[in-house]
Amino acid sequence: LAFSEGSSDADISWDMPALATSHSGKAATLRQHSERMREHSLAQRGLNQMARAFDMLETIREPVRRGGLAVVVQSVYFNLLSLMVILSNTIYITLWADYELASPGVSVEPEQALEWAFSAFYCLELAAKLAVHRFYFFLNEDWCWNTFDFLLVLLVLLENCISAFSSVDPTGSVNIMFIRVLRLFKLARVLRIMRTFRFFRELRLMTECVVGSMMNAVWCVALLFIVKYIFALLIAQAIVGHWFDQGGTEGPGAAMILQFYPSVSGIMVTLLQSTTSGLDWADAFHALAPTGVVLQVLFIAFILVFTVSIWNIVTSVFVEKALKLAQPDLDAIVMEQLSQEKSMFKSLVDFFSSIQGSEEVDDEEEISPAAFKQKVDDPKFRCYLSAHGIDVKNVKTFFSMLSTGSEGVEIKRLAHACVRMKGFATSLDLQSLGFESKLMHQKQMQILKRMNQQMKQNELAIQKMIEESSLQRV
């Protein structure tokens, strides 16, 4: 945030320095894992090589793209056109799926002209982006989505080629060969819908949170499996003892026990259903009544541990990971801060200009100290400044700091000073003030030394003049 007097439309220049944004912190994480694996030299060497590769990737910065094609590809209208085509393709996929469901047992082929039209647009879009970004298409900030688009276009082209080749085969042998492959490629039709996520910030953020928490999901599933497996073994051993006491699987309630607890895997399924509303856990609980109170208490303990502890732990892990992924990056924070300060500057300029009674603010329009003091004494205006973190206690001193010899102060300069005074003084401000005081002290000492030397020279010159005048008199 800098004040410049040479600007035409405003005296404030809002500059954002180039931020060194790294793609990820994977290099540091790999080095930490490498330090822990000192005993395994081969694994440590591999992790170090991967860390160097990530360091090299993080240092790559895409240059600013200029030219007609770059302007078109990076424009809002191009993204809007791509979004409309994707939504149209989504509607077409939905209508085609409904038509297939309405015709059971009948092979329904999609309209090849529309399929090739959508595929041609996706190819042209990908080719235009590759022509603009070139190799940086796979290394810039959106490399994940760009790679996903690239693979998706390849899948769509392969699907269309297989469909066209199988439809022109007169013998029908190709249909049998490629029928399963074609069904797999049809999943790419559904994946096209995911391309719309990148155009909506909130939807894209949620998608990234889901993808980023996949590893946490794996470990959470492993935890759930281990807990259910332990309780299933305990219940299975108790039921085996019950069958041994009964002399077989005959007796009252045996059918219910065999229904809910047939094997270890079956017991795990029953426990899973009991904790995920797959069935009423009361039914599984009453089925254990013939075995005695011990198993029923164990089942209730499982329900309480799972509901009170395990589920909350799993939820907290996902929430913590989602909060970390949802944090805005440094660019977003800086842009938001600059936008707030610029908006506040414009509102202060409009407010100060209303005091002068002018609708438009000239570059040299000033406000007098009396008018500003009168407005600062207004409680509403002081509350407005306090709400924005601005506290002007001594109006005269504040005005004296901004004035450049004239009686008044430019309105834009005053608004800029108010924005600079927002918030409390930080340690950097105190260090800057101490450094400036030290520089002023050094300059003053240099001036005093020069004055002392000059005075000594003047004293010597005066003594010399006195001696010469006394000699002349003699």
C-alpha positions, 0 to 999 in steps of 0.5 A: 500500500503506497501513496503516489501523487502521480496517479491520474484517477487516484493518489493511492496505488494498491500494489501486491508483490509477487508471492512465492507460492509453493505447490505443496509442502511435500518436500519438507514432509519427505525430508522428515520421513527420510530423517526417520529412516536412517537405518534403511539407506535405500528408502532414505535415498529414494525419499531424498530424490523425491524431495529434490524432485518436488523442490525443483517442481516448486521452483518452476513459475509459469511466465505471464502469457500474452497474446490473442489466444491467451486473452481468449482462453483466460477470459471469463467468457471462455470459462462461461462457454465451457461451463455451458457446454458441460452443463448441456452434456450433463443434461444430455447424459441424464436424458439418455440414461432415463431413456435406457431405463425406460427401455429395459432389455433393449440396446440403446445407442447414444446419438453419435453426432452429439457425442462427437460434437461434445468431444470435439469441443473438449479437444479444442478446449484442451488444445487451446489451453495446451497452446497457451500454457504449454508444458506449464499446463501440468505444473501450474496451480491448477495442475490437478484439474488440468491433468484430470481434464487431459485424462478425461478427454482421452477417455472420451475419445477412446470411448467414441472410437470404440463405439464407432468401430464396433458399430461398423463391424458387420460380423458383430465379433467386435461388440463381444470383444469390446463390450466390457471395455466400452462399459468401463469407458462409459463411466467417463460420461459421469466424470464430465460432471465433475469438471463443473466443480472447478468453476464454483469455489465452494464446490471446488473447496469441498471436493478438494477436502474430500480428496485430501481426506482420502488417506484419513478415510483409509485409516478410519476404516481400518480403525472401525474394522479393528474395533468391530473385529475384536468385539466380533471375536469376543462375541463369537467365542462366547456363542461357541461356549453357549453352543457347547453348554447347550449341546448343539444349535438347538434350543429356544432362541437358536434361530435368532442367534444364527440369523444375527451371529452366524460367523465372525464375518456375519457378526461384524456385519451385524455390528456394522448395521447396528451402528449405522442404522442398518437395523435396529440394535434392539433386535440384535440385543434381544437375540443374545438373551438366551446366552445370558447377561454377559453377552448383552452387557458386552453388546451394550458396551460396544454400542456405547464405545462406538457411539460415544467415542469411536464415531466422535473421534472419526468425525473430529479427524475428518473435521480437522483435516477439512479445516486445514484444507479449507484455509485460504492461501496467502494470495487469497488473504492478501487480495482480501486485505487489499480489497478491504483497504481499498474499499475503506479508502474510497468510503473515507474519500467520499465521506471527507468530500461530503464534508466539503460539500463536493460530489467529486474529489479533485486531486488537490482538494483539501480539507481544513483542520477545523472541518476535520476536528468538527467531524472527529468530535462527532460520536458517530464518526468516531464510532465509524473510525473505531469500528475500522480500528482507527483511533485519532486522539490528537487531531492537531498533531495528526493534522500537523504530521500530514500537512506539508506547509499549507493549512489544509491536507489533501482529502486523498492523503488524509484518507490514506493516512487513516487507512495506514493508522488502522489497527494497533502498533506491531513489533515491526512498527516499534522496531521501525520507529526505534530505527528511525530515532537512531538514524535521527540521533546519528544525523544530529550527532554528525551535525553537532560534530560539524558545528563543533568543528566549524566553531573551532575553525571560527574561533581560530580565525577570530584569534588570528584576526585579533592577533593581526589587528594588534600587530598592525596597531603596534 
